[in-house]
Amino acid sequence: MTDQTSTAQPIEPITELATLSPSRASDFKTCPQLFKFRAIDKIPEPKTIYQARGTTAHLALQRLFDLPSADRTPDALFDLFRSAWTELRDSEYPELFESVEDERAWGIESLTVIANYFSMEDPAAFDPLDRELDMLEDLGEMTIRGILDRMEEVGDDLVITDYKSGKAPPERYAIPAFFALKIYAALIRKRTGRTPNRLRLMYLTNPTVYEVPVTDSQLDAVERKVKALWDAINRAIAREQFPPKVSRLCDWCSYKPMCPAFADEVVTPELPTAVGT
C-alpha cells in the first residue's frame, strides 16, 4: 500500500528533446498543445473501451504469427484475444466496465471487429519479418524511438503494416496517418540499408486497407520534416509556447476540457494530473 503521507517527487522539467516518437511527432503537427499535454505535462488520458480493444487486438494479432501457418484461423485469433484480455484487464484496465454484462457485450463486439481482419489478408500465406519491432535510431542529431507493428516481404517489396482497431476515415483523411509510418520507413532504411516500398494501414472496424508507395526521395523529405519538427518542438519548449490548433479533431480530444483554446466554454472537470505531480 502506498504511504499517503509521503511527498510525491515532481516531474523533472524538460529543457530539450531527448527522443521523439513518430506518434508524438504527429501530435505536434496536429496540435502543439496536444503534444504538450501528452509529452511535456504527461497528463494521462481516460482509458476507454476502444483503447482496450485496440491494445488487446494488437497483442492478439502479434501472437497469431507465433502459430504455424495452418493454425492461423479466426478461432485461434479469438482465443488469443481472450487470453490477451485476461492478461491486460486487471493491470491495464481495472474497473473499465460497470458490469459483467457490459464487459461481455464489449467482448462479443470486439470478436466481431477482429474477425474482419481475415477479409483483408490471409495470415497463413506469409510470415512477417518482424512484429512489434522496437526502433531506436539516430537520424542526424535526432533520436527517434517507436514500436513498429509489422514488416513483411511481398514479392520483391518490403512492406510496413500498421493495424488500426477503429473505423477507417475517408481516404483523404487517412493521409496524415501515413506520416508516422513514413518515419518508421526512414528508420528501417537507416537500420537495414533497404527502403520499404509500401506502407499499409489496416482498419478493422470497417475492414479497409489504405496503401501508398514509398521512395527514397520521399523518405529524404520526411527526414527533413522531422528535423524541422524537432527544432520547432525545442523552440516551443524553450519559449514555453505551445499554441493550440483548433480543428474538427478537437471534438474527440480528451484534453478539450483543459485546453486554453476552449477556456471560455463550459466544460467538464479536468482530467487527473500525472502521477508524481
C-alpha positions as CSV (number, residue, x, y, z in Angstrom):
1,M,0.0,0.0,0.0
2,T,1.3,3.5,-0.8
3,D,2.2,5.7,2.1
4,Q,-0.3,8.5,1.8
5,T,1.9,10.8,3.9
6,S,4.9,10.6,1.5
7,T,5.7,13.5,-0.8
8,A,5.5,12.8,-4.5
9,Q,8.5,13.7,-6.5
10,P,7.9,16.3,-9.1
11,I,8.4,15.5,-12.8
12,E,11.8,16.9,-14.0
13,P,11.2,19.8,-16.3
14,I,12.1,19.1,-20.0
15,T,14.5,21.6,-21.4
16,E,15.0,19.9,-24.8
17,L,14.1,16.7,-26.6
18,A,16.0,13.5,-25.8
19,T,13.9,11.3,-28.1
20,L,10.9,11.7,-30.3
21,S,8.4,9.1,-31.4
22,P,6.5,9.1,-34.7
23,S,3.3,9.3,-32.7
24,R,4.4,12.4,-30.8
25,A,5.8,14.0,-34.0
26,S,2.3,13.5,-35.5
27,D,0.8,15.1,-32.4
28,F,2.9,18.2,-32.7
29,K,1.9,18.5,-36.4
30,T,-1.7,18.1,-35.4
31,C,-1.7,20.5,-32.5
32,P,1.3,21.7,-30.4
33,Q,-0.9,22.0,-27.3
34,L,-1.8,18.3,-27.7
35,F,1.9,17.5,-27.8
36,K,2.4,19.4,-24.6
37,F,-0.4,17.7,-22.8
38,R,1.0,14.2,-23.8
39,A,4.7,14.6,-24.0
40,I,5.6,17.5,-21.7
41,D,2.9,17.5,-19.0
42,K,2.4,13.8,-19.3
43,I,-1.3,14.1,-18.3
44,P,-2.9,10.7,-18.6
45,E,-6.0,10.3,-20.7
46,P,-9.0,8.4,-19.6
47,K,-8.8,4.7,-20.7
48,T,-11.7,3.8,-22.9
49,I,-13.2,0.6,-24.2
50,Y,-11.9,1.5,-27.7
51,Q,-8.4,1.8,-26.4
52,A,-8.7,-1.5,-24.6
53,R,-9.9,-3.2,-27.7
54,G,-7.0,-1.8,-29.7
55,T,-4.4,-2.8,-27.3
56,T,-5.8,-6.3,-26.9
57,A,-6.3,-6.7,-30.7
58,H,-2.7,-5.7,-31.4
59,L,-1.4,-8.2,-28.9
60,A,-3.6,-11.0,-30.3
61,L,-2.5,-10.2,-33.9
62,Q,1.1,-10.2,-32.9
63,R,0.8,-13.6,-31.3
64,L,-1.2,-15.0,-34.2
65,F,2.0,-15.2,-36.2
66,D,3.7,-17.3,-33.5
67,L,1.4,-20.1,-34.6
68,P,2.2,-22.5,-37.5
69,S,0.6,-21.0,-40.7
70,A,-2.1,-23.7,-40.8
71,D,-3.3,-22.7,-37.3
72,R,-3.8,-19.0,-38.0
73,T,-7.5,-19.2,-38.0
74,P,-10.3,-17.0,-36.8
75,D,-10.9,-19.3,-33.8
76,A,-7.3,-19.1,-32.9
77,L,-7.3,-15.3,-33.1
78,F,-10.5,-15.2,-30.9
79,D,-8.7,-17.4,-28.3
80,L,-5.6,-15.2,-28.4
81,F,-7.8,-12.1,-27.9
82,R,-9.5,-13.7,-24.9
83,S,-6.1,-14.7,-23.4
84,A,-4.6,-11.2,-24.1
85,W,-7.6,-9.5,-22.4
86,T,-7.2,-11.8,-19.4
87,E,-3.6,-10.6,-19.1
88,L,-4.4,-6.9,-19.6
89,R,-7.8,-6.5,-17.8
90,D,-6.7,-6.1,-14.2
91,S,-3.4,-4.4,-14.7
92,E,-4.1,-2.0,-17.5
93,Y,-7.9,-1.5,-17.5
94,P,-9.2,-2.1,-14.0
95,E,-12.8,-1.1,-13.4
96,L,-13.3,-0.2,-17.1
97,F,-16.8,-1.8,-17.1
98,E,-19.7,-1.2,-14.8
99,S,-20.9,-4.8,-15.0
100,V,-20.1,-8.2,-16.2
101,E,-22.8,-7.8,-18.9
102,D,-21.1,-4.7,-20.2
103,E,-17.8,-6.4,-20.5
104,R,-19.4,-9.4,-22.2
105,A,-21.1,-7.2,-24.7
106,W,-17.8,-5.4,-25.4
107,G,-16.1,-8.8,-25.8
108,I,-18.6,-10.0,-28.4
109,E,-18.4,-6.8,-30.3
110,S,-14.6,-7.0,-30.2
111,L,-14.5,-10.5,-31.6
112,T,-16.7,-9.3,-34.5
113,V,-14.3,-6.5,-35.2
114,I,-11.1,-8.6,-35.2
115,A,-12.9,-11.2,-37.4
116,N,-12.8,-8.6,-40.1
117,Y,-9.0,-9.0,-40.2
118,F,-9.4,-12.2,-42.3
119,S,-11.3,-10.3,-45.0
120,M,-8.3,-8.2,-45.7
121,E,-5.5,-10.8,-45.8
122,D,-4.7,-14.4,-45.3
123,P,-2.2,-14.7,-42.4
124,A,-1.4,-18.3,-43.4
125,A,0.1,-17.0,-46.7
126,F,3.1,-15.3,-45.3
127,D,5.5,-14.9,-42.3
128,P,6.3,-11.4,-41.2
129,L,10.0,-10.4,-41.0
130,D,9.3,-8.5,-37.7
131,R,6.4,-7.8,-35.3
132,E,6.2,-5.1,-32.5
133,L,9.7,-4.1,-33.6
134,D,11.3,-1.7,-31.1
135,M,13.0,1.1,-33.1
136,L,15.7,3.4,-31.6
137,E,17.7,5.1,-34.3
138,D,19.6,8.3,-34.8
139,L,18.6,10.4,-37.8
140,G,21.3,13.1,-37.8
141,E,21.2,14.8,-34.4
142,M,17.8,13.4,-33.6
143,T,17.0,10.2,-31.8
144,I,13.7,8.6,-32.9
145,R,12.0,5.8,-30.9
146,G,8.8,3.9,-31.5
147,I,7.3,0.4,-32.0
148,L,6.5,-0.8,-35.4
149,D,3.5,-3.1,-35.7
150,R,4.7,-5.3,-38.6
151,M,7.1,-5.6,-41.5
152,E,6.9,-8.2,-44.2
153,E,8.2,-9.1,-47.7
154,V,5.6,-9.2,-50.5
155,G,7.4,-10.4,-53.6
156,D,10.3,-8.0,-54.1
157,D,8.6,-5.4,-51.9
158,L,9.4,-4.5,-48.3
159,V,6.1,-3.6,-46.7
160,I,5.3,-1.8,-43.4
161,T,1.8,-2.5,-41.9
162,D,0.0,-0.7,-39.1
163,Y,-3.1,-2.1,-37.5
164,K,-5.9,0.3,-36.7
165,S,-8.7,-1.1,-34.5
166,G,-11.0,1.9,-35.2
167,K,-13.1,2.8,-38.2
168,A,-11.4,3.8,-41.4
169,P,-12.0,7.5,-42.3
170,P,-12.5,8.6,-45.9
171,E,-9.2,8.1,-47.7
172,R,-8.3,11.8,-48.0
173,Y,-8.4,12.0,-44.1
174,A,-6.2,8.9,-43.7
175,I,-3.2,10.5,-45.5
176,P,-1.9,12.2,-42.3
177,A,-1.8,8.8,-40.6
178,F,0.9,7.7,-43.1
179,F,3.3,10.4,-41.7
180,A,4.2,8.2,-38.7
181,L,4.7,5.2,-41.0
182,K,7.0,7.2,-43.2
183,I,9.1,8.0,-40.2
184,Y,9.3,4.3,-39.4
185,A,10.2,3.6,-43.0
186,A,13.1,6.1,-42.7
187,L,14.2,4.3,-39.5
188,I,14.1,0.9,-41.3
189,R,16.2,2.4,-44.1
190,K,18.7,3.7,-41.6
191,R,18.9,0.3,-39.8
192,T,18.9,-2.1,-42.7
193,G,20.0,0.0,-45.7
194,R,16.9,-1.1,-47.5
195,T,14.0,1.2,-48.4
196,P,10.5,-0.1,-47.7
197,N,8.4,0.0,-50.9
198,R,4.9,0.2,-49.5
199,L,3.1,1.4,-46.4
200,R,-0.3,-0.1,-45.3
201,L,-3.0,0.9,-42.9
202,M,-5.4,-1.9,-41.9
203,Y,-8.6,-0.7,-40.3
204,L,-10.5,-3.5,-38.5
205,T,-13.9,-2.0,-37.6
206,N,-15.0,-1.4,-41.2
207,P,-12.4,-3.6,-42.9
208,T,-10.4,-1.2,-45.1
209,V,-6.8,-1.2,-46.4
210,Y,-5.1,2.0,-47.5
211,E,-1.8,1.7,-49.1
212,V,0.8,4.1,-50.5
213,P,4.1,3.6,-52.3
214,V,7.4,4.9,-50.8
215,T,10.5,6.2,-52.5
216,D,13.9,7.3,-51.2
217,S,13.2,10.9,-52.2
218,Q,10.0,10.8,-50.1
219,L,11.9,9.4,-47.1
220,D,14.6,12.1,-47.6
221,A,11.8,14.7,-47.4
222,V,10.3,13.1,-44.3
223,E,13.6,13.2,-42.5
224,R,13.8,17.0,-43.3
225,K,10.2,17.4,-42.0
226,V,11.1,15.5,-38.8
227,K,14.2,17.7,-38.4
228,A,12.0,20.8,-38.7
229,L,9.6,19.4,-36.2
230,W,12.4,18.5,-33.8
231,D,13.7,22.1,-34.0
232,A,10.2,23.6,-33.7
233,I,9.5,21.5,-30.6
234,N,12.7,22.5,-28.9
235,R,11.9,26.2,-29.7
236,A,8.4,25.6,-28.2
237,I,10.0,24.1,-25.1
238,A,12.5,26.9,-24.7
239,R,9.7,29.6,-25.1
240,E,7.1,27.6,-23.3
241,Q,4.8,28.3,-26.2
242,F,2.5,25.5,-27.5
243,P,-0.3,27.2,-29.4
244,P,-3.4,25.1,-29.8
245,K,-4.6,24.4,-33.3
246,V,-8.4,24.2,-33.4
247,S,-10.0,21.8,-35.8
248,R,-12.8,19.2,-36.0
249,L,-10.5,16.8,-34.2
250,C,-10.9,18.9,-31.0
251,D,-14.3,17.3,-30.5
252,W,-12.6,13.9,-30.0
253,C,-9.7,15.2,-27.9
254,S,-9.6,14.1,-24.2
255,Y,-7.9,17.3,-23.3
256,K,-10.5,19.7,-24.6
257,P,-11.9,20.4,-21.1
258,M,-8.5,21.9,-20.1
259,C,-7.4,23.3,-23.4
260,P,-6.8,27.1,-23.4
261,A,-8.5,27.3,-26.8
262,F,-11.8,26.5,-25.1
263,A,-11.2,28.3,-21.8
264,D,-14.4,30.3,-22.3
265,E,-16.6,27.3,-22.8
266,V,-18.5,25.5,-20.1
267,V,-16.5,22.2,-19.7
268,T,-16.4,19.1,-17.7
269,P,-13.9,18.7,-14.8
270,E,-10.2,18.4,-15.7
271,L,-8.5,15.0,-16.2
272,P,-6.5,13.8,-13.2
273,T,-2.9,15.1,-13.1
274,A,0.0,12.9,-13.9
275,V,1.3,10.5,-11.3
276,G,4.1,12.2,-9.5
277,T,2.9,15.8,-9.7
